[in-house]
Amino acid sequence: MTFSDERLRYLKLLSEQFPSIRVASTEIINLSAILQLPKGTEHFISDVHGEDEPFLHVLRNGSGSIKRRIEEIFKDTLTTKEKRNLATLIYYPEKKVQLILQETEDHDEWYRITLFRLIGLCRVSSSKYTRNKVRKALPKDFAYIIEELLHEQEDIENRQEYYSRIIDTIIETGRAKAFITALAKLIQRLTIDHLHVIGDVYDRGPGAHVIMDRLLDYHSVDFQWGNHDVVWMGAAAGSEACIASVIRVSLRYANMETLENGYAISMLPLISFAVENYGDDPCVDFRPKAGEELFSENELMLMARMHKAITIIQLKLEGQIVQRRPQFQMNDRLLFNQIDYEKGEVQLNGERYPLKDRNFPTIDPDDPYKLTEHEKSLMQRLKLSFSNSEKLQAHTRFLYAKGSMSLAYNGNLLYHGCIPMTSSGRLKHFTFDGVKHGPKDFMDRLERLARKGYFSPNGSDEKVYGQDILWYLWSGSESRRFCK
């Protein structure tokens, strides 16, 4: 037989993993059998926006899947309260065990009943997977025992004593609490076979870093970047415009938790800059949109001044990008040069409007998008903080490793944002950088450029353009993430 070079390379790669007919046949038999199993449960979640507690709760309960399974298995044998308690035990085993034991006189009997129920649930939850896959999911401390219980047939007379003895020994050795916790987490693990995060983990809520820590250790996950994720990726890559945007959004929602405590990025340079340049400015229109009940008036005022300071810097940096990237077609964002600073008016679409805020101590009317030396120094210090945050860089590498602009998975097209259409309902094609793109071609190209913005050598033209693309994905009209 003769093969093309491409097919021959493919066969050589296969031969490394399957060196003989026996090995290949075994794998074919295994894969054919797996195809007969029910498909594992895929879980889709999006727009979490830093709300770590609801996110973690959704993962624990599988969006209600565990509760439904309890209802199916124990429909006629448990009361509504007992089913509710069992569900809560699986979601939060460490806390719930303690609460139940305080209300229960016979601890051993409760342990015994609960272990039987959890094992029954585990059996049903694991039935759609191969033994090998279940074995990999088992907690190391109890892997052998759980595997025995999952596959033991306790209804067979000569095996009943063996099965019961395992349960009794778990209780007698004082390991029942730990075993219940292990079973509960195994049920959580088996309930969701694969997790799809369809973008926007970051901004607004306080726990984006907590969510990312959880995703980092998740057993099977993919990620489609949202515009709020992309701007953080750009900030981690060193884009000053993205850094300013990240800080501005955090201040807008009075949420510095992720920046300061999650990623150890100090805001002291910005505080110093804001006090020096806007110390007498009430910054009324820059007060946070949230946090009135959490912060003092002085703290809110300081955040408002920081918010204004970083907003002016952000608009300058964005103006510089728009000017050096005419292909972005975003000249409508260039507003500083439309301001009459003496009259306090701005011209929009041929109409003049009075400004609500006229205090711009760092803007040079003759060169409005130029940073002052103090602003340049501030951005360099902030850029260094973002670059040196080990956790932020680890999370960003995860987003590149597990993430993409779009993904075809099990017949579904996954993406965050939109696929632009024409008024007649057809997929929109347009020209970018002098090249005509279809929707998929454009998304693929933007993804390649976004990766170059992070991984290309510092100072290279590819990295600078890639960083500008990351900002464009955050706020450009044709970005497919921003969708406005």
Phi and psi in degrees as a GROMACS rama.xvg file:
@    title "Ramachandran Plot"
@    xaxis  label "Phi"
@    yaxis  label "Psi"
@TYPE xy
-114.114  143.354  THR-2
-127.802  151.39  PHE-3
-68.3738  161.047  SER-4
-59.5374  -40.1795  ASP-5
-64.5902  -44.4564  GLU-6
-67.9369  -35.0292  ARG-7
-65.2818  -40.9324  LEU-8
-62.3837  -40.2484  ARG-9
-63.4257  -44.269  TYR-10
-66.5558  -36.2837  LEU-11
-64.7471  -39.3352  LYS-12
-64.1198  -42.0164  LEU-13
-62.6743  -37.7278  LEU-14
-66.6326  -25.22  SER-15
-67.0469  -36.6994  GLU-16
-87.8624  -31.188  GLN-17
-128.491  82.6541  PHE-18
-76.68  -9.20197  PRO-19
-142.88  165.296  SER-20
-61.7346  -37.7395  ILE-21
-61.3315  -46.6676  ARG-22
-66.2817  -43.2915  VAL-23
-64.4555  -41.3197  ALA-24
-63.6546  -41.7606  SER-25
-59.8985  -42.4629  THR-26
-66.9738  -38.9982  GLU-27
-62.5617  -44.0554  ILE-28
-60.8194  -43.8462  ILE-29
-62.9862  -47.5956  ASN-30
-66.682  -37.8626  LEU-31
-63.137  -38.7339  SER-32
-68.2755  -41.2714  ALA-33
-61.1092  -35.1243  ILE-34
-62.8588  -19.3786  LEU-35
-85.7578  -11.6945  GLN-36
-77.0097  155.148  LEU-37
-60.5137  148.07  PRO-38
-68.8416  138.62  LYS-39
-62.2815  152.802  GLY-40
-73.3424  123.893  THR-41
-96.938  138.213  GLU-42
-117.408  128.565  HIS-43
-113.105  133.133  PHE-44
-147.687  144.009  ILE-45
-151.118  165.715  SER-46
52.974  49.8375  ASP-47
-73.0842  -36.0739  VAL-48
49.525  51.8929  HIS-49
75.1255  3.72886  GLY-50
-85.3202  84.4367  GLU-51
-69.8847  -37.5449  ASP-52
-65.2012  -49.7119  GLU-53
-60.603  -38.2289  PRO-54
-61.308  -49.1056  PHE-55
-64.6784  -34.3308  LEU-56
-66.2438  -40.7009  HIS-57
-62.3585  -39.6693  VAL-58
-65.9553  -38.5533  LEU-59
-66.2635  -37.6406  ARG-60
-101.623  -0.493404  ASN-61
59.0645  37.1032  GLY-62
53.6666  38.3831  SER-63
93.6821  -2.03076  GLY-64
-63.5621  -39.4645  SER-65
-66.0867  -42.4129  ILE-66
-61.9043  -41.4749  LYS-67
-64.87  -38.2272  ARG-68
-67.3203  -39.8999  ARG-69
-59.8  -42.2384  ILE-70
-62.3563  -40.6974  GLU-71
-67.016  -42.1794  GLU-72
-79.3129  -40.1804  ILE-73
-112.644  25.7689  PHE-74
-52.3465  -44.2697  LYS-75
-106.532  1.90253  ASP-76
-113.976  -15.0468  THR-77
-123.346  149.005  LEU-78
-74.9315  168.159  THR-79
-59.6119  -40.6073  THR-80
-65.7237  -41.331  LYS-81
-65.2995  -38.7601  GLU-82
-67.0837  -39.0026  LYS-83
-65.4115  -42.1696  ARG-84
-64.6409  -38.5297  ASN-85
-65.3221  -40.3869  LEU-86
-63.3977  -46.0437  ALA-87
-63.8074  -35.9182  THR-88
-60.9412  -40.0179  LEU-89
-70.5776  -37.3673  ILE-90
-69.2323  -44.9565  TYR-91
-133.259  68.9599  TYR-92
-61.0287  -42.3193  PRO-93
-61.7858  -44.7773  GLU-94
-74.3341  -42.5668  LYS-95
-69.3359  -36.9039  LYS-96
-57.2504  -46.3569  VAL-97
-60.9877  -42.8714  GLN-98
-65.3772  -42.3854  LEU-99
-67.8384  -41.2264  ILE-100
-63.6633  -30.264  LEU-101
-67.0209  -24.8003  GLN-102
-103.17  1.57114  GLU-103
-116.154  133  THR-104
-82.483  -49.3611  GLU-105
-94.8775  91.4853  ASP-106
-65.1603  -42.6682  HIS-107
-61.6469  -40.9846  ASP-108
-67.2023  -38.8873  GLU-109
-65.7276  -41.5946  TRP-110
-57.2456  -46.7551  TYR-111
-62.6317  -47.957  ARG-112
-63.1563  -44.4224  ILE-113
-66.1145  -39.9165  THR-114
-62.8156  -41.9499  LEU-115
-61.2134  -42.0845  PHE-116
-66.7376  -43.6553  ARG-117
-66.6304  -37.6226  LEU-118
-65.0451  -39.7242  ILE-119
-60.3141  -42.5545  GLY-120
-64.8389  -41.6168  LEU-121
-60.7126  -40.2619  CYS-122
-61.9634  -45.6399  ARG-123
-65.5772  -43.3637  VAL-124
-65.1666  -31.158  SER-125
-89.9556  -5.79597  SER-126
-66.8034  -21.9605  SER-127
-88.6956  0.0533729  LYS-128
-114.983  159.663  TYR-129
-71.8093  158.628  THR-130
-60.8552  -36.0663  ARG-131
-64.0879  -42.1696  ASN-132
-67.2457  -41.4386  LYS-133
-64.009  -40.5153  VAL-134
-59.6294  -39.3098  ARG-135
-67.208  -24.8638  LYS-136
-86.6616  -11.342  ALA-137
-70.3695  141.565  LEU-138
-66.2841  138.053  PRO-139
-58.7725  -40.8347  LYS-140
-62.1398  -31.4681  ASP-141
-123.777  18.3077  PHE-142
-57.5683  -49.18  ALA-143
-63.6489  -45.6683  TYR-144
-64.806  -44.9806  ILE-145
-63.2511  -40.9479  ILE-146
-62.4413  -40.058  GLU-147
-61.3087  -44.4758  GLU-148
-69.255  -36.2512  LEU-149
-66.4045  -34.3189  LEU-150
-109.988  4.92134  HIS-151
-81.8338  139.357  GLU-152
-100.611  87.1317  GLN-153
-72.3343  -11.0213  GLU-154
-81.1089  -11.0835  ASP-155
-80.1822  129.317  ILE-156
-55.2164  -45.8884  GLU-157
-79.6264  3.64458  ASN-158
-113.432  -5.63554  ARG-159
-62.7865  -43.7391  GLN-160
-64.9064  -39.1307  GLU-161
-62.0075  -46.4873  TYR-162
-63.2434  -48.1784  TYR-163
-65.0972  -34.3596  SER-164
-65.6678  -36.7035  ARG-165
-60.7063  -47.1965  ILE-166
-62.0512  -46.927  ILE-167
-61.8567  -40.0847  ASP-168
-67.867  -36.4968  THR-169
-57.6952  -43.7748  ILE-170
-70.4951  -46.0827  ILE-171
-63.071  -32.1351  GLU-172
-86.4324  4.84334  THR-173
74.1469  22.3384  GLY-174
-104.838  9.94814  ARG-175
-63.5114  -43.1102  ALA-176
-59.86  -49.4079  LYS-177
-63.9741  -36.1753  ALA-178
-69.535  -40.2689  PHE-179
-61.6237  -44.0328  ILE-180
-61.1126  -43.1987  THR-181
-63.3231  -41.6343  ALA-182
-66.3589  -40.7278  LEU-183
-61.6268  -44.012  ALA-184
-70.5053  -30.2583  LYS-185
-66.8254  -40.4689  LEU-186
-62.4265  -43.9323  ILE-187
-57.3753  -44.9764  GLN-188
-64.0819  -41.5995  ARG-189
-77.5319  -19.5897  LEU-190
-69.1864  -37.3504  THR-191
-113.085  112.38  ILE-192
-78.9868  -38.0973  ASP-193
-148.153  137.398  HIS-194
-109.063  129.6  LEU-195
-109.493  120.462  HIS-196
-103.447  111.947  VAL-197
-95.7514  48.319  ILE-198
89.5396  160.516  GLY-199
64.478  64.1081  ASP-200
-81.0004  -29.016  VAL-201
-91.9753  163.351  TYR-202
78.0774  153.318  ASP-203
77.4961  -67.3471  ARG-204
-79.0859  166.781  GLY-205
-86.7718  -7.39653  PRO-206
-122.527  35.2065  GLY-207
-58.5169  -38.2677  ALA-208
-66.751  -32.5904  HIS-209
-67.5082  -43.0301  VAL-210
-62.0647  -44.0058  ILE-211
-65.2839  -37.3793  MET-212
-59.1714  -41.8091  ASP-213
-66.8512  -42.5172  ARG-214
-65.3745  -33.7856  LEU-215
-58.0862  -33.5957  LEU-216
-101.477  5.60882  ASP-217
-73.8786  145.907  TYR-218
-69.6788  -32.4665  HIS-219
-156.481  113.001  SER-220
-152.171  146.889  VAL-221
-131.163  167.627  ASP-222
-144.466  125.876  PHE-223
-104.94  121.223  GLN-224
-63.2275  133.126  TRP-225
-98.4314  170.678  GLY-226
-65.3901  -31.5188  ASN-227
-72.9004  -26.6695  HIS-228
-75.295  -42.4646  ASP-229
-61.8046  -38.0213  VAL-230
-68.3011  -32.8758  VAL-231
-71.2082  -36.5465  TRP-232
-62.7002  -40.3867  MET-233
-64.9008  -39.6204  GLY-234
-63.389  -42.9788  ALA-235
-65.0171  -30.3306  ALA-236
-75.2089  -18.1995  ALA-237
111.02  6.90843  GLY-238
-69.9547  117.996  SER-239
-67.0777  -35.1726  GLU-240
-63.5907  -40.6841  ALA-241
-69.1784  -38.4813  CYS-242
-59.8819  -47.095  ILE-243
-62.8079  -38.725  ALA-244
-65.0884  -44.1597  SER-245
-59.1428  -45.8674  VAL-246
-67.1012  -41.5389  ILE-247
-61.2638  -45.5141  ARG-248
-64.0124  -38.9157  VAL-249
-62.1077  -42.9297  SER-250
-70.0623  -34.483  LEU-251
-59.9385  -35.496  ARG-252
-103.716  16.2517  TYR-253
50.3002  42.8537  ALA-254
-127.177  92.6518  ASN-255
-104.491  6.10529  MET-256
-60.1582  -48.5544  GLU-257
-64.9996  -43.7434  THR-258
-64.1517  -54.3035  LEU-259
-82.7954  -50.5121  GLU-260
-88.4683  -35.0246  ASN-261
-73.8555  -46.0998  GLY-262
-115.754  5.58954  TYR-263
55.5356  40.6787  ALA-264
-99.2229  113.99  ILE-265
-76.4231  135.469  SER-266
-98.0105  5.83155  MET-267
-58.0073  -41.3034  LEU-268
-60.1503  -39.6081  PRO-269
-70.2758  -37.8607  LEU-270
-59.9896  -47.5742  ILE-271
-60.7606  -43.604  SER-272
-64.1211  -44.055  PHE-273
-65.2135  -42.7731  ALA-274
-64.4261  -40.4532  VAL-275
-67.862  -38.9296  GLU-276
-98.4919  -23.2696  ASN-277
-130.634  24.9555  TYR-278
-61.6596  -27.6009  GLY-279
-104.511  4.62072  ASP-280
-91.6755  124.159  ASP-281
-68.3048  -21.0116  PRO-282
48.8504  45.1234  CYS-283
-56.0205  -42.0414  VAL-284
-81.6761  4.26115  ASP-285
-116.411  12.24  PHE-286
-65.2769  145.553  ARG-287
-58.0091  149.16  PRO-288
-80.093  -6.9903  LYS-289
-146.968  172.246  ALA-290
95.1155  5.91912  GLY-291
-56.519  -35.1922  GLU-292
-86.9282  -9.20978  GLU-293
-103.011  -21.669  LEU-294
-125.832  154.366  PHE-295
-74.9309  167.71  SER-296
-62.0268  -39.0138  GLU-297
-64.4061  -38.6167  ASN-298
-67.7552  -41.0255  GLU-299
-64.9409  -38.2924  LEU-300
-65.3948  -40.8213  MET-301
-63.8746  -42.6943  LEU-302
-63.7684  -36.5088  MET-303
-63.1097  -41.7526  ALA-304
-68.9211  -39.7343  ARG-305
-62.9861  -41.079  MET-306
-60.1025  -46.9609  HIS-307
-64.9118  -43.8749  LYS-308
-58.925  -47.1685  ALA-309
-75.0378  -27.7825  ILE-310
-65.1277  -45.397  THR-311
-59.7818  -44.0977  ILE-312
-63.5865  -43.5095  ILE-313
-58.7678  -46.1439  GLN-314
-65.5629  -33.854  LEU-315
-64.7851  -47.8683  LYS-316
-64.4583  -40.0987  LEU-317
-65.4034  -38.58  GLU-318
-60.4623  -38.055  GLY-319
-64.1378  -40.8238  GLN-320
-64.323  -46.6423  ILE-321
-58.7495  -39.5577  VAL-322
-70.5928  -35.666  GLN-323
-89.1329  -7.80866  ARG-324
-126.063  72.0331  ARG-325
-60.5201  -23.4907  PRO-326
-64.9256  -17.5932  GLN-327
-72.0467  -18.7042  PHE-328
52.4198  53.5165  GLN-329
-126.11  32.6566  MET-330
-63.2783  -18.975  ASN-331
-65.9784  -13.8854  ASP-332
-82.2973  -11.8254  ARG-333
-82.6437  90.8391  LEU-334
-107.477  -25.6654  LEU-335
-60.4553  -32.7561  PHE-336
-81.8823  -0.835081  ASN-337
-99.064  3.33742  GLN-338
-93.3761  134.428  ILE-339
-93.6156  99.5933  ASP-340
-69.9725  -25.817  TYR-341
-74.2248  -43.4965  GLU-342
-85.7984  -15.3179  LYS-343
70.0729  43.561  GLY-344
-129.931  155.189  GLU-345
-126.67  141.979  VAL-346
-101.711  123.682  GLN-347
-130.713  122.134  LEU-348
50.8335  40.9756  ASN-349
83.4718  -4.77817  GLY-350
-107.808  148.293  GLU-351
-107.017  135.115  ARG-352
-129.642  142.749  TYR-353
-73.1207  141.939  PRO-354
-80.4713  140.881  LEU-355
-77.4223  -24.6771  LYS-356
-131.292  127.981  ASP-357
-120.33  9.04561  ARG-358
-98.0331  103.267  ASN-359
-129.38  73.2035  PHE-360
-67.6376  -17.3661  PRO-361
-104.48  3.25713  THR-362
-98.6468  128.356  ILE-363
-93.5812  110.595  ASP-364
-55.286  -27.7782  PRO-365
-79.3187  -19.547  ASP-366
-149.342  70.0446  ASP-367
-66.5771  -18.1761  PRO-368
-99.3531  7.6419  TYR-369
-86.887  130.636  LYS-370
-74.76  143.657  LEU-371
-71.697  165.878  THR-372
-61.3467  -37.0652  GLU-373
-65.9613  -40.6298  HIS-374
-65.623  -40.4951  GLU-375
-60.4772  -44.8986  LYS-376
-62.4553  -42.5677  SER-377
-60.1967  -47.2116  LEU-378
-65.9588  -34.1462  MET-379
-64.3573  -40.0448  GLN-380
-68.9678  -41.2626  ARG-381
-66.4774  -41.0783  LEU-382
-59.9296  -40.7268  LYS-383
-64.0187  -39.8444  LEU-384
-63.865  -43.2959  SER-385
-65.6197  -41.3912  PHE-386
-66.7197  -32.9574  SER-387
-92.7756  0.895684  ASN-388
-77.7743  105.665  SER-389
-61.9302  -40.9117  GLU-390
-68.1369  -43.4515  LYS-391
-60.8356  -42.3723  LEU-392
-66.2372  -37.9176  GLN-393
-64.3729  -42.9394  ALA-394
-65.8152  -38.8206  HIS-395
-66.8609  -41.3971  THR-396
-62.3148  -35.9487  ARG-397
-62.5768  -43.2994  PHE-398
-62.4828  -34.1447  LEU-399
-76.151  -36.5  TYR-400
-72.2139  -41.2384  ALA-401
-103.513  -6.67518  LYS-402
-110.157  169.04  GLY-403
-167.071  171.436  SER-404
-70.7368  -36.677  MET-405
-154.506  164.556  SER-406
-152.668  132.668  LEU-407
-96.5454  119.319  ALA-408
-140.932  120.674  TYR-409
49.8966  41.7966  ASN-410
83.1055  2.7061  GLY-411
-110.756  139.799  ASN-412
-96.0217  118.786  LEU-413
-108.669  129.038  LEU-414
-161.33  154.93  TYR-415
-102.4  131.268  HIS-416
108.326  -118.341  GLY-417
-154.507  164.849  CYS-418
-113.748  108.739  ILE-419
-60.1676  141.176  PRO-420
-123.625  158.539  MET-421
-82.1881  169.921  THR-422
-63.9605  -20.9425  SER-423
-88.8213  -0.373833  SER-424
91.6842  11.9192  GLY-425
-95.6852  158.483  ARG-426
-63.3761  135.592  LEU-427
-83.6987  132.722  LYS-428
-113.586  145.869  HIS-429
-158.088  170.565  PHE-430
-101.925  132.861  THR-431
-138.691  129.899  PHE-432
57.1083  32.882  ASP-433
78.116  5.08794  GLY-434
-118.894  133.226  VAL-435
-79.6041  130.723  LYS-436
-124.404  140.704  HIS-437
-86.2679  171.337  GLY-438
-56.1374  -47.4114  PRO-439
-69.5214  -43.2026  LYS-440
-57.8144  -40.9844  ASP-441
-68.3444  -43.2609  PHE-442
-63.6975  -40.8175  MET-443
-63.6924  -39.7068  ASP-444
-67.8406  -43.4905  ARG-445
-60.6667  -37.2684  LEU-446
-65.4552  -43.173  GLU-447
-60.7912  -42.9816  ARG-448
-66.6195  -38.4317  LEU-449
-63.0371  -36.9443  ALA-450
-68.9347  -37.958  ARG-451
-65.0749  -31.8416  LYS-452
-63.0387  -22.7601  GLY-453
-102.271  -41.4264  TYR-454
-96.785  -15.8012  PHE-455
-69.0643  157.446  SER-456
-59.7287  142.644  PRO-457
-57.0757  136.709  ASN-458
85.343  -9.89285  GLY-459
-75.1397  154.24  SER-460
-60.9152  -36.7445  ASP-461
-61.828  -41.6355  GLU-462
-68.1185  -43.2422  LYS-463
-62.6085  -45.1526  VAL-464
-65.8505  -40.1939  TYR-465
-61.8611  -38.7168  GLY-466
-66.2501  -38.6497  GLN-467
-65.0111  -35.3446  ASP-468
-66.7002  -39.4183  ILE-469
-60.1776  -40.269  LEU-470
-66.5667  -39.9452  TRP-471
-61.2038  -41.1277  TYR-472
-61.3353  -31.5517  LEU-473
-69.6383  -37.1023  TRP-474
-142.962  3.61627  SER-475
-77.7953  147.839  GLY-476
-65.2404  -27.2161  SER-477
-109.734  24.4739  GLU-478
-74.2913  -19.6147  SER-479
74.4939  -13.0466  ARG-480
-100.714  -38.9031  ARG-481
-81.4136  -45.9946  PHE-482
62.8932  36.3198  CYS-483
